[in-house]
Amino acid sequence: MSDIDEENAPKIHVTDQQGNEHELMALEGWRVMEIIRDYGLPIKAECGGACACATCHVYVDQDWLAKIPDPTDEEIERLDDAFDVEENSRLSCQIIFNDGLDGLRVTLAPGTEP
């Protein structure tokens, strides 16, 4: 029997490229990309979180932008390699989940499908 209280565990909400929303349990200290990938959602995440590609590109819900750290120069540079970049574009490998992000909403960007 698991000690995890799934009902009260922190979560993120991910909308996939087809518009389907998924509620995923999240673990503090994990990259948002790792959570998405480990649940089997369609995300390439080719570099595994090294900020060396843009295949984990997501759109962060406007209500959450101010709650996550600003992107680094390296992340901004990587986003230049992404398709359909918007002002709320981020690399999900650069967002480290913490309890303050419980309920975070992101959408997988086009071009991130495996």
C-alpha positions in Angstrom: 0.0 0.0 0.0 1.3 3.4 -1.0 1.9 6.2 1.6 1.0 8.8 -1.0 -2.4 10.5 -0.5 -3.1 10.9 -4.2 -6.3 13.0 -3.7 -4.3 15.6 -1.8 -1.0 15.3 -3.6 0.2 18.4 -5.5 -0.7 18.3 -9.2 -0.1 19.9 -12.5 -2.6 20.2 -15.3 -1.3 19.5 -18.8 -3.1 20.0 -22.1 -1.7 17.9 -24.8 -1.3 18.8 -28.5 -4.8 17.4 -29.2 -6.5 19.6 -26.5 -7.0 16.8 -23.9 -6.3 17.9 -20.3 -4.5 15.6 -18.0 -4.1 16.0 -14.2 -0.7 14.7 -13.1 0.6 14.1 -9.6 3.7 16.2 -9.1 6.8 15.7 -7.0 8.7 18.6 -5.4 12.2 19.0 -7.0 11.2 17.3 -10.3 11.4 19.1 -13.6 7.9 19.7 -15.1 9.2 18.0 -18.2 10.1 14.8 -16.2 6.6 14.7 -14.7 5.0 15.0 -18.2 7.4 12.5 -19.7 7.0 9.9 -16.9 3.2 10.0 -17.2 3.7 9.0 -20.9 2.3 12.1 -22.4 3.6 13.0 -26.0 6.7 15.1 -25.3 10.0 14.5 -27.0 12.3 16.0 -24.4 15.3 14.8 -26.4 18.1 16.3 -24.2 16.6 15.0 -21.0 16.5 18.4 -19.2 19.9 19.8 -20.2 18.5 22.9 -21.9 20.2 21.8 -25.1 17.1 21.6 -27.3 13.5 23.0 -27.3 11.6 19.7 -27.6 9.9 20.2 -24.2 8.4 23.6 -25.1 5.2 24.4 -23.3 2.8 27.4 -23.0 2.4 28.4 -19.4 -1.1 29.5 -18.4 -1.2 33.3 -18.0 -2.3 33.0 -14.4 1.0 31.1 -13.6 3.6 33.2 -15.4 4.4 35.4 -12.4 4.6 32.4 -10.1 7.5 30.7 -11.9 11.1 32.0 -12.0 12.1 34.1 -15.0 13.8 32.2 -17.9 17.6 32.2 -17.9 19.4 33.6 -20.9 20.2 30.0 -21.9 16.5 29.1 -21.9 15.6 32.2 -24.0 18.3 31.2 -26.5 17.0 27.6 -26.7 13.5 29.0 -27.3 14.8 30.5 -30.5 15.0 26.9 -31.8 11.3 26.2 -31.0 8.3 26.5 -33.2 5.3 28.8 -32.5 7.0 30.7 -29.7 4.6 32.9 -27.7 5.2 35.3 -24.8 4.2 32.6 -22.4 6.5 30.0 -23.9 8.9 28.1 -21.6 11.0 25.0 -21.6 9.3 22.6 -19.2 12.8 21.2 -18.3 13.6 24.5 -16.8 10.6 24.7 -14.5 11.4 22.9 -11.2 8.2 21.9 -9.4 7.6 23.0 -5.8 4.5 23.1 -3.6 3.9 26.7 -4.7 3.2 25.4 -8.2 0.4 23.1 -7.1 -2.2 23.4 -9.8 0.2 24.7 -12.5 -1.3 24.7 -16.0 0.7 24.2 -19.1 0.0 23.2 -22.7 2.3 21.2 -24.8 3.4 23.3 -27.8 3.3 22.1 -31.4 6.4 20.3 -32.6 7.0 18.6 -29.2 5.4 15.3 -30.2 7.8 12.3 -30.3 
